[in-house]
């Protein structure tokens, strides 16, 4: 089989109209185009939270002045082409993908959507209705893990433009009209706040068409709000969200972290984070302590930036750059008392499940790493892993282009290659200094989606720092070594700085 040699050439250019372009030509049968607009949910008007996402969604769910949505789908089907949009806090990305042989034919259809979207009334009402159902019902019912993350961000970013979900709030979506969508598109999807990204086997004529069309968008300079820095919480603030007959408690915690990909300490904190809880990796410490040794759940991870759709993605997605980050711990659902008592007669008298113990175990380990740091061997192994693993982030043209566009957001040229250089120069002393500087367990927000039957008991136990022995079934207990029980005894009575615990019904979240 003939071996293909791919040549990756990255170039950044600015045309006469100051339109920024990121090019990634390569030997490929595909053309990928990304239009990265610097707007995101932070540009939602107060009282109409969700407008930017709804506007972007309608671009891919409605038609144009030339074609209806149904006609577009029929035209694109033989080409196996696709287009879509997604919105995050500070960026909205429109992505087109097509085989190189159909690029010109495809683009003639798509350009009408980009330049002259219809925002048809029936499409507007359909997408608006679906979004409202998603906010009020689907998010709260389909995945407690994703629910806990959205609820945590509402706590952590309270009082800032990051607080509401990118899809909006119930009241915000209800208040949005079709005219609002049209005006948002004209005001924030302009030629002055977008970067064109293109990858694959494309011609300069094709790129010129895109540049010309982008420069025909409104010449408005969008008024992008200043993103506020979230306040550090006073102590540990816990929010319990009870649901009837819940078998597990999903836990997500976080506190503001004043660094991002462009920061001097970023590479060091990447090593600290990977050692503690690399996403979906079994070698990490929290995974070993909570999942592997004690069989409490499916996994336990930490993060120093937002990780989109972590439940379904092994590798990070692109298009979610943020100027405001937070350190987070994701403890996948541990069993509630309701679940344990229904399975094991020996646990029939417990009042609460494993949530308090799991939280204590995670915080104990983070405090240990803050104070003791990594060993030379742990540092070398984790750094080598990251230098190999981050290269897997860019296995496709779409991912390569996405990371380049995200790099521009942070003022970088190529995040992946620059990170590798930073990791290669990193020392153990720098990593341990970063751990001591940025890790802490005294002040954070905690969200737990738990069982309604134990919410009050869990609240009281957390507030009083009640001892929380690990609830093992007999069959599990018999298989564990003595060192596990020794650490359990240290952790079960660990005092943590809980200042407040609130019980909030699910229906009270994401309203306004």
C-alpha positions in Angstrom: 0.0 0.0 0.0 1.4 3.4 -1.0 2.3 5.5 1.9 0.9 9.0 1.8 3.0 11.9 3.0 1.1 14.8 4.4 2.6 18.2 4.4 1.1 20.6 6.9 1.6 24.3 6.1 0.2 26.8 8.5 -0.1 30.4 7.4 -1.8 33.4 8.8 -2.8 36.2 6.4 -4.6 39.5 6.5 -6.2 40.8 3.3 -6.9 44.4 2.4 -10.1 44.5 4.5 -8.3 43.2 7.6 -10.0 39.8 7.3 -7.9 37.3 9.3 -7.5 33.9 7.8 -5.9 30.7 9.2 -4.9 28.3 6.4 -4.0 24.7 6.7 -3.5 23.2 3.2 -2.8 19.5 3.1 -3.2 16.4 0.9 -6.7 15.4 1.6 -10.0 14.6 -0.1 -11.8 16.9 2.2 -12.2 20.7 2.7 -13.0 22.0 6.2 -14.1 25.6 6.7 -14.6 27.2 10.2 -15.9 30.6 10.8 -15.0 31.6 14.4 -17.1 34.5 15.6 -16.0 36.2 18.8 -19.5 36.6 20.3 -20.8 33.6 22.4 -23.4 33.7 25.1 -21.7 36.6 26.8 -23.3 38.8 24.2 -26.8 37.7 25.1 -28.9 40.8 26.2 -29.9 40.7 29.8 -33.4 39.2 29.9 -32.9 37.3 26.7 -30.3 34.8 27.7 -29.8 32.2 25.0 -30.2 34.6 22.1 -26.7 34.0 20.6 -27.0 30.2 20.7 -30.6 30.4 19.3 -29.4 32.6 16.4 -26.5 30.3 15.6 -28.7 27.2 15.8 -31.2 28.7 13.4 -28.4 29.1 10.8 -28.1 25.4 10.6 -31.8 24.6 11.3 -33.4 27.1 8.9 -33.0 28.0 5.2 -32.0 31.0 3.2 -33.7 33.4 0.7 -32.9 30.8 -2.0 -33.6 27.4 -0.3 -35.7 26.0 2.5 -34.0 23.8 5.1 -35.5 20.7 3.5 -34.2 21.7 0.1 -30.7 22.2 1.4 -30.7 18.8 3.1 -31.8 17.2 -0.2 -29.1 19.0 -2.2 -26.3 18.2 0.2 -27.2 14.5 0.7 -25.5 13.2 -2.5 -22.4 15.2 -1.6 -22.1 13.7 1.9 -21.4 17.3 3.0 -22.3 18.8 6.4 -22.6 22.1 8.1 -23.4 23.0 11.7 -22.9 25.6 14.4 -22.2 25.6 18.1 -21.9 28.4 20.7 -19.9 28.6 23.9 -19.4 31.5 26.4 -17.2 33.6 24.1 -17.2 32.1 20.7 -19.6 30.8 18.1 -18.3 28.5 15.3 -19.8 27.7 12.0 -18.2 24.6 10.4 -18.6 23.3 6.8 -17.1 20.0 5.6 -17.3 18.7 2.1 -15.4 16.4 -0.4 -13.0 18.5 -2.4 -14.8 17.5 -5.7 -18.0 19.2 -4.5 -16.5 22.2 -2.8 -17.7 24.8 -5.3 -21.1 23.3 -5.7 -21.6 23.0 -2.0 -20.5 26.5 -1.2 -22.9 28.1 -3.6 -25.7 26.6 -1.5 -24.1 27.4 1.9 -23.2 31.0 1.1 -26.9 31.8 0.8 -27.4 30.5 4.4 -24.5 32.6 5.6 -25.3 35.8 3.8 -29.1 35.7 3.6 -30.5 33.4 6.3 -34.3 33.2 6.2 -34.8 32.6 10.0 -38.2 31.3 8.8 -40.9 31.8 11.5 -41.8 28.1 11.6 -38.2 27.1 12.0 -37.8 29.8 14.7 -40.7 28.5 16.7 -39.6 24.9 16.4 -36.0 25.6 17.5 -37.1 27.9 20.3 -39.6 25.3 21.6 -37.0 22.6 21.5 -34.5 24.8 23.3 -37.0 25.6 26.1 -37.8 21.9 26.6 -34.0 21.2 26.7 -33.5 23.7 29.5 -36.6 22.9 31.6 -36.6 19.1 31.1 -34.0 17.3 29.1 -30.8 18.6 30.9 -32.3 17.9 34.3 -33.6 14.4 33.3 -31.1 12.9 30.8 -27.8 13.1 32.6 -27.2 14.0 36.3 -23.5 14.5 35.4 -24.1 17.2 32.8 -26.8 18.6 35.1 -24.3 19.0 37.9 -21.9 20.8 35.7 -24.4 23.4 34.5 -25.7 23.9 38.0 -22.1 24.3 39.3 -21.4 27.0 36.7 -24.5 28.9 37.6 -23.2 29.0 41.2 -19.5 29.7 40.4 -20.2 32.5 37.8 -23.1 34.1 39.6 -23.3 37.8 38.8 -21.3 37.5 35.6 -22.1 37.0 32.0 -20.8 33.4 32.3 -23.5 32.4 34.8 -26.3 31.3 32.4 -26.0 28.3 30.2 -25.0 29.0 26.6 -28.5 27.7 25.6 -30.0 30.2 27.9 -32.6 30.3 30.7 -36.2 29.5 30.6 -37.4 33.1 31.0 -34.7 34.3 28.5 -35.8 31.9 25.8 -39.5 32.7 26.3 -38.7 36.4 25.8 -36.9 36.1 22.5 -38.7 37.0 19.2 -37.7 36.4 15.6 -36.8 40.1 15.3 -34.3 39.6 18.2 -32.6 36.8 16.2 -32.4 38.9 13.1 -30.9 41.9 15.0 -28.5 39.7 16.9 -27.2 38.2 13.6 -26.7 41.7 12.1 -25.0 43.0 15.2 -22.7 40.1 16.2 -22.1 38.0 13.2 -20.1 40.6 11.3 -17.0 40.8 9.3 -15.2 42.6 12.2 -15.3 39.8 14.8 -14.6 36.6 12.8 -11.6 34.6 11.8 -11.8 32.4 8.7 -10.2 28.9 9.1 -9.7 26.6 6.2 -8.1 23.2 5.9 -7.7 20.4 3.4 -7.4 20.4 -0.4 -8.8 23.7 -1.5 -8.0 26.2 -4.2 -7.1 29.9 -3.7 -10.1 30.8 -5.8 -12.3 28.9 -3.4 -10.8 30.7 -0.4 -11.2 34.1 -2.2 -14.9 33.5 -2.6 -15.2 32.9 1.1 -13.2 36.0 2.0 -15.2 38.1 -0.4 -18.5 36.9 1.1 -17.3 37.3 4.7 -16.3 40.9 3.9 -19.8 41.5 2.6 -21.2 40.8 6.1 -22.2 44.0 8.1 -19.3 46.3 8.8 -20.5 46.8 12.4 -18.0 46.7 15.2 -19.7 44.5 17.8 -20.0 45.7 21.3 -18.5 42.7 23.1 -19.1 43.0 26.9 -16.2 42.8 29.3 -16.1 39.4 30.9 -16.1 39.7 34.7 -13.8 37.6 36.9 -15.8 35.4 39.3 -15.4 35.8 43.0 -13.7 33.2 45.1 -16.3 31.6 47.4 -16.2 32.0 51.2 -15.5 28.5 52.4 -17.1 25.5 50.7 -20.6 26.3 49.4 -22.7 23.2 48.7 -25.8 22.9 46.5 -27.8 19.7 46.8 -30.3 19.1 44.0 -32.7 16.3 45.1 -34.4 13.9 42.6 -36.8 11.1 43.6 -35.3 7.6 43.9 -31.9 8.6 42.6 -29.5 5.6 42.6 -26.4 7.8 42.4 -25.1 11.2 43.5 -23.3 13.1 40.7 -20.7 15.5 42.1 -19.0 18.5 40.4 -16.9 21.0 42.3 -14.9 24.1 41.3 -13.2 27.3 42.2 -11.9 30.2 40.0 -8.5 29.7 38.5 -6.7 32.8 37.3 -4.7 31.2 34.4 -5.4 30.1 30.8 -3.5 28.5 27.9 -1.3 31.6 27.5 -0.2 31.8 31.1 3.3 31.0 32.2 2.2 28.3 34.7 -0.2 26.6 32.3 2.2 23.7 31.3 3.0 23.1 34.9 -0.7 22.9 35.9 -1.3 20.6 33.0 1.1 18.1 34.6 -0.5 18.6 38.1 -4.0 18.1 36.6 -3.0 15.1 34.6 -1.4 13.4 37.6 -4.5 14.1 39.7 -7.2 13.2 37.3 -6.6 13.2 33.5 -9.9 12.9 31.7 -11.0 9.3 31.3 -7.6 7.9 32.3 -7.2 5.1 34.8 -3.7 5.9 35.8 -4.6 9.2 37.6 -4.6 9.3 41.4 -8.3 10.1 42.0 -9.4 7.3 39.6 -7.1 4.9 41.5 -8.3 5.9 44.9 -12.0 6.2 44.3 -12.9 4.0 41.4 -10.1 1.4 41.1 -9.4 0.6 44.8 -12.9 1.2 46.2 -15.2 0.4 43.2 -17.3 3.4 44.0 -18.1 4.7 40.5 -17.0 4.9 36.9 -14.3 7.5 37.2 -13.0 10.6 38.9 -11.2 13.4 37.1 -9.9 17.0 37.4 -9.8 19.9 35.0 -8.2 23.3 34.7 -10.4 24.4 31.8 -13.9 23.6 30.5 -14.2 20.2 28.9 -17.1 19.9 26.6 -19.3 16.8 26.6 -16.8 14.9 28.8 -19.2 11.9 29.2 -19.0 11.1 25.5 -15.6 12.4 24.4 -12.2 10.9 25.2 -10.3 13.8 23.6 -11.1 17.5 24.0 -13.2 19.3 21.4 -12.4 22.7 20.0 -14.4 25.9 19.8 -14.6 26.5 23.5 -11.9 28.9 24.4 -12.6 30.9 27.6 -10.9 33.8 29.3 -12.2 32.6 32.7 -11.3 29.2 34.0 -11.8 27.2 37.1 -10.3 24.2 38.7 -12.9 21.4 38.8 -13.3 17.9 40.2 -15.7 15.6 38.5 -16.7 12.7 40.7 -18.9 10.5 38.6 -22.0 9.2 40.4 -21.5 7.3 43.7 -24.2 5.3 45.3 -26.9 6.8 47.4 -28.3 5.2 50.5 -31.4 4.3 48.5 -29.3 2.3 46.1 -27.1 0.7 48.7 -29.9 -0.4 51.0 -31.8 -1.9 48.1 -28.9 -4.1 47.3 -27.2 -5.0 50.6 -29.0 -6.0 53.7 -25.9 -5.3 55.8 -26.2 -1.6 54.9 -29.9 -1.3 55.8 -29.3 1.2 58.6 -27.2 3.9 56.7 -28.8 7.4 56.3 -26.5 8.7 53.5 -24.6 7.1 50.7 -21.1 7.6 49.6 -21.1 11.2 48.5 -19.6 12.8 51.6 -16.8 10.2 51.8 -16.0 10.5 48.1 -15.7 14.3 48.4 -13.5 14.0 51.4 -11.3 11.5 49.6 -10.8 13.8 46.6 -10.1 16.8 48.7 -7.7 14.9 50.9 -5.6 13.9 47.8 -5.6 17.4 46.4 -4.4 18.8 49.7 -1.7 16.1 49.8 -0.4 17.1 46.3 -0.6 20.8 47.2 1.6 20.2 50.2 3.9 17.4 49.1 4.0 17.8 45.3 5.0 15.1 42.8 8.1 12.9 43.0 10.7 13.1 40.2 9.4 9.8 38.8 5.8 10.9 38.9 6.7 14.1 37.2 8.7 12.5 34.4 6.0 9.9 33.7 3.2 12.4 33.6 5.1 14.9 31.5 6.0 12.2 29.0 2.4 11.0 28.8 1.2 14.5 28.1 3.8 15.2 25.4 2.5 12.1 23.6 -1.1 12.4 24.5 -1.7 16.0 23.4 -0.5 15.1 19.9 -3.6 12.9 19.6 -5.8 16.0 20.0 -5.1 16.9 16.3 -5.6 13.6 14.5 -8.0 15.1 11.9 -8.0 18.3 9.7 -11.0 19.5 11.6 -9.3 19.2 15.0 -6.0 20.7 13.7 -7.9 23.7 12.4 -10.0 24.0 15.5 -7.0 24.1 17.8 -5.3 26.7 15.6 -8.4 29.0 15.8 -8.6 28.5 19.5 -4.9 29.4 19.7 -5.7 32.8 18.1 -8.2 33.5 20.9 -5.4 33.3 23.5 -2.9 35.2 21.4 -0.9 32.1 20.5 0.1 30.8 17.1 -0.1 27.0 17.6 -1.1 25.9 21.1 -0.3 22.2 20.7 3.3 22.8 19.5 3.9 25.6 21.9 2.6 23.5 24.8 5.0 20.6 23.8 7.9 23.0 23.9 6.9 24.3 27.3 6.5 20.8 28.6 9.9 19.8 27.3 11.5 22.6 29.4 9.5 22.1 32.5 11.1 21.1 35.8 9.8 19.3 38.9 10.3 22.4 41.0 8.1 24.4 38.6 5.3 21.8 38.7 5.3 21.6 42.5 5.4 25.3 42.9 2.3 25.5 40.6 0.6 22.9 42.7 1.3 24.8 45.9 0.1 28.1 44.3 -3.1 27.0 42.6 -4.4 24.0 44.4 -6.6 24.6 47.5 -9.5 22.9 49.3 -10.8 25.6 51.6 -12.9 27.6 49.2 -15.0 26.0 46.5 -18.4 25.4 45.1 -19.9 21.9 45.2 -23.0 20.7 43.3 -24.5 17.3 44.1 -27.4 15.8 42.2 -28.7 13.3 44.7 -31.6 11.3 46.0 -34.5 13.2 47.5 -34.8 10.8 50.4 -31.4 11.6 51.7 -30.9 15.3 50.9 -31.7 16.6 54.4 -29.6 13.9 56.1 -26.7 14.7 53.8 -27.1 18.4 54.3 -26.9 18.0 58.1 -24.0 15.6 57.8 -22.0 18.0 55.6 -22.7 21.0 57.8 -21.6 19.3 61.0 -18.6 17.5 59.4 -20.1 14.3 60.6 -17.9 11.2 60.3 -18.8 9.5 57.1 -17.4 5.9 57.0 -17.2 4.3 53.6 -20.2 2.0 52.9 -18.8 -1.3 51.7 -20.8 -4.4 51.0 -19.4 -7.5 52.6 -18.2 -9.0 49.4 -16.2 -5.9 48.5 -14.9 -5.4 52.1 -13.5 -9.0 52.1 -11.4 -8.3 49.0 -9.7 -5.1 50.1 -6.1 -4.8 51.6 -5.4 -3.3 55.0 -3.9 -0.1 53.5 -7.3 0.8 52.0 -9.0 0.7 55.4 -6.2 2.7 57.0 -6.6 5.5 54.6 -10.4 5.3 55.0 -10.0 5.9 58.7 -8.0 9.0 58.0 -10.4 10.4 55.5 -13.8 9.6 57.0 -13.4 12.2 59.7 -11.5 14.8 57.7 -12.7 18.3 58.5 -13.5 20.3 55.5 -14.4 24.0 55.4 -18.1 23.8 54.6 -19.8 27.1 55.3 -23.2 26.6 53.7 -25.4 23.8 52.3 -28.5 24.6 50.3 -31.2 22.2 49.0 -32.6 23.4 45.7 -35.3 21.7 43.8 -34.4 21.0 40.1 -37.3 23.1 38.9 -35.8 26.2 40.5 -32.6 26.1 38.4 -32.0 27.7 35.0 -35.1 29.9 35.2 -33.8 33.5 34.9 
